Amino acid sequence: QVQLVESGGGLVQPGGSLRLSCAASGFTFSSYYMNWYRQAPGKQRELVATISTSGRTTYTDSVKGRFTISRDNAKNTVYLQMNSLKPEDTAVYYCNTHLGWGQGTQVTVSS
């Protein structure tokens, strides 16, 4: 049974940082690309970052230079380090692979 469990969300002031984690189980983690998506209120879900099985990364333009996706195959975990956060980064963040979705974790950037 595929499980993706996100953690690390919360309330942060503009300019602050958060690190999201996604613990995976039920499949061979190292064999799959992993993604972080986000969905803001009233908006469509958007792809934020992807990491390949070899560690190659891609980002949506709005987070380039601020967010970093990484993975630890020994821990079956993918991370999203978010720096210089802006109010427009406020959203529910989801971990994803071809096999399924996590439940999401709320990130709120506000003073």
C-alpha positions in Angstrom: 0.0 0.0 0.0 1.5 3.3 -1.1 1.7 5.9 1.6 3.0 9.5 1.3 3.0 11.5 4.6 3.9 15.2 4.5 5.0 17.2 7.5 6.7 20.5 8.4 4.1 23.0 7.3 3.0 25.9 9.5 2.8 29.6 9.8 5.9 31.7 9.0 6.6 35.4 8.4 7.5 36.7 5.0 11.2 36.1 4.4 11.3 33.1 6.7 12.0 29.5 6.0 10.4 26.1 6.3 11.4 22.6 5.4 8.8 20.1 4.3 9.3 16.4 4.5 7.5 13.5 2.8 7.9 10.0 4.2 7.2 7.4 1.6 6.4 3.7 2.0 4.9 0.8 0.1 7.0 1.1 -3.0 10.6 1.2 -4.1 11.2 4.9 -3.4 14.6 5.1 -5.1 13.0 4.0 -8.4 10.6 6.9 -8.7 10.6 10.6 -9.6 9.2 12.6 -6.7 7.3 15.9 -6.9 6.0 18.6 -4.7 2.8 20.3 -5.8 0.9 23.2 -4.1 -2.7 24.5 -4.3 -3.6 27.9 -3.1 -7.3 28.8 -2.3 -9.3 29.2 -5.4 -6.4 28.2 -7.7 -5.4 25.1 -9.6 -2.9 22.7 -8.2 0.6 23.5 -9.6 3.8 21.6 -9.9 6.5 23.2 -7.7 9.5 20.9 -8.0 10.6 17.5 -9.2 13.6 15.3 -8.4 14.6 12.4 -10.6 15.9 9.1 -9.5 19.4 10.4 -10.2 18.9 13.6 -8.3 18.3 15.9 -11.2 15.9 18.8 -10.1 13.5 21.1 -11.8 11.5 24.0 -10.4 8.6 26.3 -11.4 9.9 29.7 -12.2 8.3 31.4 -9.2 10.4 29.4 -6.7 13.7 29.1 -8.5 16.6 30.3 -6.3 14.4 30.1 -3.2 13.2 26.4 -2.9 15.4 23.3 -3.0 14.0 19.7 -3.5 16.2 16.8 -2.2 15.8 13.2 -1.5 17.3 10.7 1.0 16.8 7.2 -0.5 18.0 5.5 2.7 15.2 7.2 4.6 12.6 7.0 1.8 12.0 10.7 2.3 11.8 13.7 -0.1 12.3 17.2 1.2 11.4 20.7 0.1 13.5 23.5 1.7 11.7 26.8 1.3 13.6 30.0 1.9 12.7 33.7 1.4 9.0 32.8 1.7 6.4 35.2 0.3 2.7 35.5 1.0 2.0 34.1 -2.4 3.7 30.9 -1.4 0.7 30.2 0.9 -0.9 27.0 -0.1 -1.4 23.3 0.8 1.7 21.5 -0.3 1.4 17.9 -1.6 4.0 15.2 -2.1 3.4 13.2 -5.2 4.7 10.3 -7.3 3.1 8.4 -10.2 1.6 6.0 -7.6 -0.3 8.5 -5.6 -0.6 11.6 -3.4 0.0 12.6 0.2 -2.7 14.3 2.3 -1.0 17.7 2.1 0.5 20.1 4.6 -0.6 23.7 5.0 2.0 26.5 4.6 0.9 30.0 5.5 3.2 33.0 5.0 1.8 36.0 6.8 2.9 38.8 9.1 
